[in-house]
Every structure is written in structure tokens, then in C-alpha cells.
Amino acid sequence: MNNEQKQVEHTPGPWFAQDPEDATSGDLIKPIPGHVVAQCDPVPEMKANARLIAAAPDMLEALYTVRAVLSTTAYGAEVSSICHATKILSDVITQATGEDT
């Protein structure tokens, strides 16, 4: 983790989408343990919205990592570094969408 990542002011991740105890409420997004950071309205796309919001801290970390990898490998990039960056991006896309990339 670099200094730039430590300066963020959001609730630290990972966050998880949790079914509400009340069936009329939407999914809760929160770290475990921790307080609710968001709640999705109970609409047809609620589960997808909750997954995307819950993935936000990991997406931010992935973006920082990939940017660092790419900035250090801009010229004559090592294949292993690019493969590592691609894997990080694929993992966070899967987390956000629920689908394998």
C-alpha cells in the first residue's frame, strides 16, 4: 500500500453486501465488523447495485496498483507485470459484476 492509498477518507474495505433483516429494506453495504456505509433500495437491480458498491474499496485499490505497475513499466514493460495488472483488474471486475471476465 502506498502513501496515496493511506490518505483516502472513506470507510476501509473490504465491504460486503448483506441481505437486510427486514424484507422491505434493501441490501446493506458494510465492512464486517462495522457500520452500514450504504443501503440499496429494493429494486430489481438491487443485488447488482449492492455488488458494485461493495466492490468500490477493492476497485480503488486495484486502480492504484495497476497505475503503479503501468507507470513503472511504461517502456519495455515486463510481461509478468502486465499479466499481474490484468489479473488484478479481472478480479475486481468479477467482484463488481458477479461475472467472470
Secondary structure, 3 states (H helix, E strand, C coil): CCHHHHCCCCCCCCCEEECCCCCCCCCEEECCCCCCCEECCCCCCHHHHHHHHHCHHHHHHHHHHHHHHHHHCCCCCCHHHHHHHHHHHHHHHHHHHCCCC
